[in-house]
Structure formats: C-alpha cells, structure tokens
Amino acid sequence: MPSSLLSISLLAVVALLVYKFLIYPTFVSPLSKIPAAHLTASWSPLWILWIRYTRVEVQTIHQAHRTFGPIVRLGPNEVSINCVDGGLRTVYAGGFEKPFFYDQFQNYGIPNMFSTKESKPHAARKRLLSNVYSKSFIQSSPELYEVTRVILHQRLLPSLDSFAAKSLSLEALASNYAVTMDFVSSYLFGLSKENNFIQDVEMRKTFLSWHFKRNEHALWYQEIPSVTRLLQRIGVRLVPRWVDAANENIQAYVLRLCRVAEQSIKPASDYGEKAHGTRPVVYGQLSDSLKRAPVRAEAQKNIGGAETDELPIASEMLDHIIAGMDTSAITLTYLLWEMSRDPELQASLRKEVCTLSPSLAIGNDSGVPSARSLEALPLLHAVVMETLRLHCPIPGSQPRQTPSKPTSIAGSPPLPGGVRVSAQAYSLHRNEKVFSDAEAWVPHRWLDTDPEKKDEMMRWFWAFGSGGRMCVGSNFAMQELKYVTAAVYTNFTTTIVDDTGIEQEDGYTAGPRGNQLTLRFARA
C-alpha cells in the first residue's frame, strides 16, 4: 500500500509538471494563440537562448515576422512585435516597464537613467538632464558651438587633410569612434586634453580595446544573470576576468574625467588655472541638480542610494559616453561607406553644404555655421536619416514587460503580467509597405515623397526608440552627425580602399563584422 501511494504521488507530480511546463504553455496559455517562431518556443526558452548565443537573433526574429506577421512567440513567456498601432504605441508609449535585461547597463554597481527599470525613478532622473539635451538647448548652446568648432577645425579636418595630402588610406571606423568620443565627452565634461581621441591615437587604441572587450560575453548577464553570478561564486566563470578588467579600466577613466570636471566647476580660486576650454555642460547640470535640497532626497532614493553623488553621477556619465560614442560612430561609418559608393551624390551634397556660412572649409577657423542652418539642408538630413534607417546602430530588440493587468498586444488575447515583449528597429525599418525597396540605401525617399507618406515613414522610424524612454541624446546625435558629414564633404571626396566585413553584425548594438572600413580622402 505505501508503495502504491508513492507511485500515485510521483505520477501526480509528473502529471502536474507536464501540465505546467508543456500542456499549459503550449495549449492553454494566452500566449498559445500567438504563432511560435520555433516548434519548441511554446514550452522552452532554450531555442531563443541558443539563437542569442550564436548571434543570429535579429535576422531570425525578422524572418519570423515575415513568416508569421506582426507578433510572434519567442519563448514560453516572450513575444516580439513588429507594428506601430497596437504594438509600439501600446508597449513603448504605454509605459511598459523594463525587465532585468537592462541591469547589465549599470556602472559601478549603480543604476543610471537607461538601466532604471521602473518608470517613476526613471522620470525623476530624466528631469535632471532632459533640459541640456533638448533641441533648443543643443542648438543654442555656446559650449557645444565651441566644442564643434574646435573638434572640426582644430582636430578632425587637419587630421583628414594630413592623410589626403600624403594619399594615405584611413581606417574610418576607429577614426569615427575618436570623433564621436571627443564630441560626447567634451559636451559632458568640457573640452580637455583628457578627451582628445582624434589626436591622441595611443589613448584611442587603448580605450577602444577596453570597450570592445567589455562588449564580449554580454549574453550571460543579459539573459541568465543569477545563474552567471552563482557559477562565479563556485569558481565557474562564464565571463572571463579580462572582461571585468576592461570594465574596471573604463570605469576608472570616466571617474577621473568626473573628478577633473568637478574641479572645473568650482571657483577658480579653489584650483587655480582651469584645465577646461568649455564648461562641462551635462556633468555640471547633474551635479548642480543633485546639490539642490528639494531634489536631493528623491534623487538619493532613485539613483542608487549612494552616500555621495560621485558614483551615481559617474554611472550616468559613463552610460552617456558609451551610448553616444558607439551609436554615432557606427552611423558615421556606414554613412561614409554609402557615400563613398556614390560620387554623384557626394557632388550633390557638397553643393548643398557649401552654401553654409561661415564655411566649413579647411582654414576657415572663424566659426561654424549655426545648427539651425544645417537643419535646413534637405539632402544632408536625408542622407543621415536613410543611414539610420538601413544601418541602425541598435537594430536589436528593446525588451519591456507586460503590466499586471492583462493587456492585448498587436491583436493578441490579453496577456498576463510579466511577459517579455520587444520590438526591433531592424524589422520596423524594413516594412516594404512603408519603405519601398527597403534593403536599398535611398536617401531621396526622404525627399521625393508627399507629406502623408513622410509622416508614415516617421511613424515607423525607430532609430531612437519611442515613448518616454526614447533616446535622450537623439537631438545631440543628429546635430553631431550633420556637422561631421557637412565638414567632410565640404572638403573631401571619399573612396573605398577596403570594406571587407562591412556587413552589420547581428546584435543589440551592431557595427561592421570586420570591425574596420578603410577609405581614402582626397581634397575636393
């Protein structure tokens, strides 16, 4: 009799497990009505984990949407969407919270605005910084104007001209990283010898080696952080020590920049001669905001709870540096690659940018044209927009999770709380009904179209995300990209020397697979 009871009990447990982990998710769960991207996706997360591990996630999800439509099931508790109405508007404009995926973007063990999962603390953090990233502030900032003048006329153009004069080829990806690093770090911390990657080639190489190492093995903390930390405690490291070392080096570098910037905003009598050529705009804004009594208590609660402001500020600054450097460098690289394949378009763009005043020609260091005058150039805008569409630097999924109240997404049955849901720019930007010949780089699609069609393209354009958590630096990025592009094609023609591996990687952030693009610059 006892053995019979034991057998019945074991059978009941097995039946319960089969129901919970196989029958319910496959046939009963509200997600069961959503087409699965793979036979096992309904009841096992292993397939999508393998897809991410082998770095084919973006293409695999894109093909699934082409096969099954605007919503597909990726795992027992995960779906992907590819539509605006009922999709982006519901999830991203609707304020769905972020899942643990974003914990990997913390720095110094402290959350920043991007890694903050809950809406309320994110909004509190954003209020401290949104002003210095607004379009009106960016366009009228005297500090950013001076940063732009110095970087273009005293650093970038002389560097490119030296390669052109000697008919030397230039590895453009690393050069673009230097340009974008100088722009974003100078806006954050002020112009300084500490952030001159265009001219300090050795520092650039060192920093980029750290940066590319820290990006490797991101999957483990991204998808299975608890397992990763548990294994590490018992001596099994999924993430090598050299990744940790690269992180520590970058964190130390940014912390040093923060300390220099902190000195620069104090009275001159405290520290003697200033080391900066411009005010550290973003660092100063955040530092000043945290010192104001009304916001301090709320800030301490919402930005990490550290006893001092140093590490919470450093965590924020590091996030801005990496995000601003990475995405704009990748975009510039693909822009130069596409332009280098089309000499006629180079000539047309040169004709347009040469109307700017003052000119961006080499030797004319009296100033730079206003940001508003660049914004008025339609072909320049079209070239940047089309590059962001076809070669979006963050083509991968942007996860959110469903709220506790059951919610329908993209025509699905009401989904329970805690379901991971995401969209990816790669697929949104390849909707043939919106972007005809979507796999082709066609800047004129942004020019030769009626206003209604252009509005529809903008609804599907997702290079900066959407909703309350869209990229806070989008205005800065657009302005930077336009200035650099205008400066290059005012003065030079570009041709391809070696574009081996130019195909974009498959991942959350995606640069060229070959990690290089070699160009030749010649005086126009």
N, C-alpha and C positions, 0 to 999 in steps of 0.2 A: 504493500500500500504506500509506504513512504516513497518508494522509487517511482510509483505511478504519479504521485503528486509532484515529485521533482520533474518528471518528464513533461507533465502538463504545464508546470510553471515555466520550464525552459521553452516549451513550444509557444506559450503565450508571449513570452519576452521576444522570441524570434518574430512572431507574427506582428507584435507591436512595432518592432524595429523595421520590419519590411514595410509596414503601412506608413510609418513616419518618414522613412528615408527613400522609399521607392514609389509606393502607390499614391500617397498623398501629393508629393510634389509633381508627379507625372500626370495624374488623372484628376485630382480633386482641387488642388491649389488654384486660386485665381490666375496665377501665372501659367497654369497648364493650357489656358486658352490662347497664349501667345506662341507663335511659331518658334521652335527651338533652332538655334544655329547649328547644333550638332545632336546626334542621337542620344548622347549621354548628358547633354546640358541640362535637362529637366531634373536630374537627380544627383548629379555630381559636379563639383566645381573644378575637378582635375583637368577637364578639357581646356577651359579658358585660362587656367593657370599655366598649362603647357604652351598655349598659344602666346601668352605673355613672356614666358621664359625663352621661347625660341624667337621672340621679337618679330612676330608677324601679326600682331593684334590689329593694327589699323587696317591693313589690307583684308584680313579675314572678316572683320566686322563690316567693312564696306561691301564685300561680296555678299555677306549675309543679308544686308539691307537691299541689295539689288535683287536678290532672290526672293526674299520674304516680305519686303515692304518697310514701312516706317517704324515698326517696332519688332525687335527680335529678342529672344531669351538667350542669355549667355551662360547662365548657371541656375541652380535651384532658387537663388534669391537675387538675381541680377538680370537687368534688361538694358538694351541700348535703343535709343530713339533717333530718328532722322527726319524730323519735320518741325515746322515752326508752330502752327496752330495746334494746340493740344500737346505739343512737345516742349520746345524751348520756352514758350510763354508760360506753360504750366509749371515746369520744373525750375527754370532759372529766374524768370521774372516772378514766379510764385514763391520764391524764398525757401526752397527745399534746403535743408541743412547739409553740410559736408560730412562725409564719413571719415573713418580713421586713415584712409589713404593719404590725407593731407598732413598727418603727423610727421611724415618724412621731410617736410619743408621747414620744420622748426630748426632754429640755430641756437647753439649754446644750451640746448635743452629747454628753450623758452619759446612759446608761440609768438608768431608775428601776424600781421593782418591777413596774409594769404593762407597761413596754416590754421587760423582760427576756425573752428568748425561751427560754432553757434552764431546765429545772426546778431544777437544783441551785442556781445563783446566785439564782434567784427565791425558793426556800425559805429561803436564808440571809438575804436581805433581809427577807422576811416575818417571820422570827423576831425581828427587831429591833423590829418595830412591832405585831405582832398583839395583844400584851397590851393596849395602850391603845385598841384597837378591839373588844375582847371585850365581850360583852353585860354581864357582871357589872361590868367596869370602867366602862363607859359609864354604867350605871345608878347607880353609887355614887360617881362622880367629883365631888368638891366643886367643882372648877374648872368642869366642864360645867354643874353646877347653877347656879353663879353666872353663867356665860355666858348660860344660858337665862333666868334672872331678869332680867338687865339688858336683853337683846335684846327680850324680850316686854314687860316693864313700862315700861322707860325709852325704848325706841326704837319698836318696831313698833306697839303699841297706841295710844300717843299720836299717832303719825303717822296711823293709820287713823281715829282719833277726830276729828282735825282735818278730814279730808275729809268724814266723816259730819256733823259739826256745820255745815259750810258747804254741804252737799248737793252736793259736788263729785264728779265721777267720777274714778276712779283707773285708770291703766294698770297692770294687775296683773302682767304678765309682768316688766317692769323692777323692780317692787316686790319680786316674789318672788326675782329674782336678787339684789337687795340683802339680803334676809333670809337667804338660803342662803349668800351670800358672807360675811356677818357671822358666821353660825354656824360655818362650817367654818374660816374664817381665825382666829377667836377661839380655837377649840379647838387649832388648830395653833400659833398664835403668842401667844396670850393676848389678853385684851381691851385695846384700844388705840384711840386716835383715828385710827390708821393704817388701821383696818378697821371703819369705821362708815359703810357704804354706805347704810344706811337714812336717815340724816340728812344725809350729805354727797352731795347729789344730783349736783353737778357732777363729783365724783370717780367716782361710779357711772356717769354717762353716758360719761365718758372711758374708763373701764376696759371697759365693755361694747362700745364702738365698737372698741377693740383686739381684744376677744375675738371678736366676730362677723367681723371682717376676717381673723383668723388661721384661722378655720374654712373660709374660702373656698379653692378650688383645692387641697383636700386630696387629691384623686384622684391627682395626679401623683406625689407622694411615697409614696402608699399603694400604687399598683399598678405604676408604672414608675419607681422611684427612680433607677436607674442611668442610664436614658435622660434623665431630667429633669436630673440633675447634669451629664451630658455636654453636653447642649444649652446649659446655662447657662454652661459653660466657653467655649463658642464664641460666646456673646453672644445666644443664643436663650432667653428666659425664659418658661417655661410658668407659673411662679409669679411674679406681679408683685412689684416691690420693696416696695410698700406692705404686702403680707402679711408680708414679712421685718421691716419696720419695726414692725408691730403685735406680732409675736413678741418683738422686742427690747425694746419698751416694757413688755410684761407680765413678761418675764424680769427686767428692771431693777427693776420694782416688787416682785416677790417676793424678789429678792435683798436689797432694802432691808428688807423685813419680817424676813428671816432675820437680818440684822445687828442689827436692833433686838432681836429675840428672844434672840440670843446675848448681848447686853449684859445683858438682864434676868435671865438665869440665873446670872450671875456675882455674887460677893458685893456687897452694897450699897455697901460702902466703895470698891469699884473705880469705881463710876459715879455715886455719889450717889443722889438720889431716883429711885425706879423709875418707869418710864413706863407699866407694865402694871398692870391691875387683877387679873389672874389669871396663873398660871404657864403658859408655853407648853408644853402637855402633849405634843403629838406631836413638835414640834421638840426639846424637851428630852429626850424618850425616845430619839430617833435620835441626837442629839448625844452624850448620855451613853453610849449603847451603843457608838458608834464610838471613844470615848476609852478603853474598857476593852481592855487589852492582848490578852486571849485572842481577841477577835473582830476586832481591827483588821487583822491581816494578811489574814484571809479576806475581810473587808469591802472592803479595798483592791482585792483581786483581782476581786470580784464586783459592785461598784457603780460601776465606771467607771475605776478605777485612777488617779484624780486625786491629785496630790501633797498637796493639803489636802482637808479634809472639806467645805468651803464649797459648792462647786458640786454634788457628789453629794447633799448634803442639800437644796440649793435645787431640784435637779431633782425630788426626791421630793416636796417641799412643793408645788411648782407643779402637779404631777400631781394631788395630793390636792385642791388648791384648785379646779382646773378641773372635775375629775370630780364633786366634792361640790357645787359651785355649780350646774353645768349640769343634772345629772340631777334634783336635788331641786327646782330652780326650775321645770323643765318639769312635774314631777309635781304640784307645788302649783298651777300654773296650770290644769291640766286638772281637778284636784280641785275648785277653786273654780268652774270653769266648769260642771261637772256638778252640783255642789251648788246653784249659782245657778239651775238649771233645775228645781229640786225643793224648793219652800218647805216641804212637809210633812216631807221628810227633814231639812231644816235644823232644824225644830222638834224632831224626834225626837233628833237629835244634840245639840242644845242641852240638852235634858232630861237626857241622859246625862252630858255633860261638866260640867254644873252640879252634879253630885254630888261633884266633886273637891274635895279640901281639902288646903291652902288654895285658895280660889277663884282662878280666873284673871281675875276681873272687874277692869275698869279701876279704878285707885285702890287696889287691894289689893296693895301692893308689899312685903308682908312676906315673900314667898317664892313658890315654885311647888310644885304637887303633885309627889310623887315619880314617877319614871319607871315604877316598878312599878305604881303606881295607874293610870296611863294605859294600861299594857299590859293591865289587867284590864277595859277597856271594849270590849265586843264590837262595837258598831256603829262606833265610831271605827276599830278595826282593820279592819273590813270595808270601810269607805269608802276607806282607804288602800290596802288590798290590791287592791280592784277597779280603782282608778285605775292602779296599777302594772301590772295585767294588761292592761287595754284600751288604756291610753295609755303603754305602757312607754317611758321616755325614751331607751333604747337598744334600738330594735326590730330593728336591723340585724344582719348576720352577724358571728359571732365566730370568725375563722379559726384553724384548727390545721393541722398536717401529720402525715401518717401516719408511723409509725416505720419503720425499715429492714426489720424483719421483716414480711412480708406479713400484712395484717390485714383480716378481714372486717368490714364496717360495714353495719348496717341490712339484713342479708341479702345483701349483695353478695358476689361472689367475692373472695378475698384480694387486697387492693390493695397495690401496691408502695410503697416508702418515698417520701416527698416529695410525696404527693398532698395538695393543699389541700382541707380538709374543714371545713365550718362548719354551724352551726345559727343560727336567728334567733328571738328571743323573739316577734316578731310572729306567726309561724306557729304556734309551740308554744302560744301563748295563745288561739288560735282553733280549737282542736280541738273540734268540736261534740260529740264523744262524751264529752268531759271537761267542757267549759264550754258547756252548752246555751244557745242564743240568744247565741252568743259575741260578736256585734258590738254587743250592748247592754250598757250600764253598769248592772249589777245587784248592788249591794253585798250584798243579802240572800242571794246564792248562797253567801256565806261563813258565813252564819248558819243558814239553813234547809236543812241537809243533814246526813246521817248521817256518823259518823266515817270510815267507809271511803271515802265519796265525797270527803270533805275531804282525806283522805290522797292520793287520786288527783289532786286538783287541785294539791296541793302538789308532787307529782312532776313535773307539767308547768309549774309556775310557775317562770319563769326570768328574772325582772327583775334579779336579782343574779348570774346565771350559776350554775355549779355546779362541784364538784370543788375541787382545791387552789388554783385561781386565781380562785375566785369573789370578788366584790367584798369587799374587806377592810373597807369602810366601811358595810356593809349595816345593822349594828346602830345606828350613828350616824344614818344616813339615816332609818330607821324611827322612831327616837325624836324626831328633829327634826321630821319631818312630822307626827307626832301632837301634839307640843306646839303647833306653829303652828296646826294645824287646830282644836285644842281652844280655843286662845286666841281665834281669830277668831270661832268660833261660840258661844262663851260670851257675847260682847259685841255681835255684829252679825248682821244679815241681809245677804245679798248678792243683787244682781240684775244682769242683763246689760244693759249700755248698748250695746256694740259688740263682736261676736265675729266680725267679718269676717276670714276667713283662719284660722279656728280649726283647720281640718283639719291633721293632723300631716304634717310633711314626710316625704319618703322618703329615709332615710339612716341612717348608723351611729348618730348622735345626732339626735333629731328633736323639735323644738319646733313651735309653730304656724307655718304657712306665712306668715301675715300678720305674724308677729313682734309680736303685740300681743293683749291682751284687756282691754277697758275695762269695769270694774264700778262699781257704786255700793254703798257701805257705809252702812247705817243702824243706829242703836242698837237693839238687840233689846229 
